Amino acid sequence: MTTEDIPTCPECGQPMKAGGLVLSKRVDDGQRICRSLWRCADRHTWWGWVDRPEEGLEMCPVPELFHLPIAALPCLPTRRNVGR
């Protein structure tokens, strides 16, 4: 990944760091697909479908479920939030 590929936070414009993958069930087709999780230094948390990069990132509605310390990436989701 080059510096041009690193997404910037849609809220504050800072570069974001990858925080891992979250397995989620997609509402529109019922498939279980991974979301890529991203966070900026201001702790804004975003995610996007790995198989639909053209849809862009969405604000993560439950950032408190993911422990993403900026200095200790990558982090994995906890067992209780996998598959939501």
N, C-alpha and C positions, 0 to 999 in steps of 0.2 A: 504494500500500500504506500503510495506516495503522499506527500503533504497535500496535493491537490485532491486526493480521494478522501481525506479526513473531513467528515461533516462538521459544519458549524452550527451552534445552537440557534434555532429559529427565534428564541426569545431574547438572547443577549449578544449573539454573534461570535461568541468565543468558540475555539476548537473543542470538540468533544472527544472523549475516550470511550472505547468499547468496554462494555461491562458484562459481556457474555450473551448467552442465548436462553430464552424462556419458552418452554413448550406451552402452547395455548391452543384452545379450540376456537376456530374461526366461525363466527355466526353465519355468514352468508353461504358457506358451502359445507359446514360441519366437519371439515378436516382439522386434524391436529398438526399444526405447523409451528415452526420456531419463529420467534420474534427476536431481532437483534436489539440489545439494550444499550443505550448511549447516555452519558452524563457529562456535563460541562463543569468547570471549576466553581461555578455558582450553584451547583447541585440541581440544575434543571435536568429532569430525566425524560428521555424520549425513547420510543421504540418503533420498529417497523417490521413488516413481514419480510422474511428472508427470500421468499419466492416471488415477491412483488415489489422490487426496489423502486419501480416507477411511481408507486403510490406515495413515496416519501415517508417521513417520520411523523408520528403522532405523539402528543404529550402523554406520557404514561400516567394513567389514572390512579395508580397505587404505588408510588415510588417508595413508600415506607416498607413495602414487602421485600425490597431488594437492598441488601447491604453492599453498597458499591463505594468503598473508600477509594478515592482517586489514586492514592499511592499504592494500592494493593489489588490491581486488576490482573487477570480477570477473576470475577467472582461468579459463583453459581447460585441459582435460586434455591431457597429452602424447600424442603420436601412438601410443606403444606401449601405452597403456591404453584406447584407444577400442575399443568393441565387446566388452569383456570382460563 
